[in-house]
């Protein structure tokens, strides 16, 4: 069969301006450590861990070897009614990073699937307790919880939802925590904890027995690094306890060291009832997501079903895929052996010093950051999002990749970065913005 010339048209790319991209493509052909290489041979510094996934850097041979070995030994088996060793090993390793009360892990294939799975576990739990009237979920404005119908219903980003009518009704949205008074706040803002009282108002309006769960990104990531104000998460936890509402932390971005601890719940000192995770779980090498569940939630669902019957009618063909489990085990071993969570904690101050040093740049209207994640806003032009899209392309041309949402750039370097990488990253941002028309 003759080899056809390559074309970009067949791939409908996700979250991409396809016509614009295909007119001037940005193609990566290699990744190594904190660097990409594009199809022109240019080195591109990875300033967002690709998409918050590659915490240990790219092309780790330990992960590749573990996946290779697993595929040659057992390439695939269903997890329906059959097990394989790596899934139990990985579940135990993930549980070891959780609070003492969270010891059960359900595997999915992405953060989106993890959120939808968590929603179903919540509903099954309340049903098992005879409280199936709890059918409302609470999320937040500017929240991102994936793109499946459940997570989409929790989405507080209007553009993610406006074209899709079939979302779950009755979701209540807390106000977001970005406040004018907190511009250029480093770490947790001093004011804004009162935003959490929206949850108490929902309880008063709808009744505690109508609300099933509250989903929170401890740091709202994809919208641009909204750090929780001091006391905010503690107040959310308090209201949930008073009303019998389950609290789910979406740690898909913050998990596995981004805030200098295994998960941000440890960094903030607030313990949820369930945790969703993905991305850095396998260092991004193979798709995988998971939900970690409090012991009594698991036991309530399990014990409500007759012995010998399926307790939760939910799962995916690729749940706990052997190769993904191998990648996860290898990634967790790297994080531990190289002390990457501790490394992230040490790098946080130099990172935030450098990023907040951009405060004098005329086009930057706000900077927020904590741990090894930060967001900065550029003043919007005539069309919202156009300036951010232009800046992202200019940064790539100048040798830097970072994630953008509208006019907000999000910086989250791999945990293996050093201060020279941070300085180079910030220098490229400064120089590139200086090239832009005001």
HELIX and SHEET records of a PDB file:
HELIX    1   1 UNK A   18  UNK A   23  1                                   6    
HELIX    2   2 UNK A   49  UNK A   52  1                                   4    
HELIX    3   3 UNK A   61  UNK A   73  1                                  13    
HELIX    4   4 UNK A   85  UNK A   95  1                                  11    
HELIX    5   5 UNK A  111  UNK A  128  1                                  18    
HELIX    6   6 UNK A  149  UNK A  153  1                                   5    
HELIX    7   7 UNK A  158  UNK A  161  1                                   4    
HELIX    8   8 UNK A  180  UNK A  182  5                                   3    
HELIX    9   9 UNK A  193  UNK A  196  5                                   4    
HELIX   10  10 UNK A  197  UNK A  206  1                                  10    
HELIX   11  11 UNK A  208  UNK A  210  5                                   3    
HELIX   12  12 UNK A  232  UNK A  243  1                                  12    
HELIX   13  13 UNK A  264  UNK A  268  1                                   5    
HELIX   14  14 UNK A  279  UNK A  282  5                                   4    
HELIX   15  15 UNK A  295  UNK A  304  1                                  10    
HELIX   16  16 UNK A  322  UNK A  337  1                                  16    
HELIX   17  17 UNK A  340  UNK A  356  1                                  17    
HELIX   18  18 UNK A  357  UNK A  360  5                                   4    
HELIX   19  19 UNK A  386  UNK A  397  1                                  12    
HELIX   20  20 UNK A  419  UNK A  435  1                                  17    
SHEET    1   A 4 UNK A  28  UNK A  32  0                                        
SHEET    2   A 4 UNK A  35  UNK A  38 -1                                        
SHEET    3   A 4 UNK A  43  UNK A  46 -1                                        
SHEET    4   A 4 UNK A 400  UNK A 401  1                                        
SHEET    1   B 7 UNK A 102  UNK A 108  0                                        
SHEET    2   B 7 UNK A 289  UNK A 294 -1                                        
SHEET    3   B 7 UNK A 274  UNK A 277 -1                                        
SHEET    4   B 7 UNK A 246  UNK A 250  1                                        
SHEET    5   B 7 UNK A 211  UNK A 216  1                                        
SHEET    6   B 7 UNK A 136  UNK A 140  1                                        
SHEET    7   B 7 UNK A 172  UNK A 174  1                                        
SHEET    1   C 2 UNK A 219  UNK A 220  0                                        
SHEET    2   C 2 UNK A 226  UNK A 227 -1                                        
SHEET    1   D 4 UNK A 364  UNK A 370  0                                        
SHEET    2   D 4 UNK A 373  UNK A 378 -1                                        
SHEET    3   D 4 UNK A 408  UNK A 411 -1                                        
SHEET    4   D 4 UNK A 403  UNK A 405 -1                                        
END                                                                             
